[in-house]
């Protein structure tokens, strides 16, 4: 299971019991969108090649509100 914790500057990730941080700039470069408009599903796809996606994608802007 992958756990994502979003804030204004990036995302804390727990993936296969490994904790790491994806900085805002890295996410924007990888997705080619401004950070607030990136979705949680897009971030999951950076972390996991074949993620289990459930529910509707949510924009980071809406998550950190």
Number of C-alpha atoms within 10 A of each C-alpha: 9 15 14 18 13 18 15 13 12 19 20 16 20 16 15 10 10 8 12 11 14 17 15 17 13 12 19 17 11 11 16 11 12 13 21 16 14 19 19 19 17 17 19 19 14 14 15 13 8 9 14 11 12 7 6 9 12 14 17 21 15 10 13 11 9
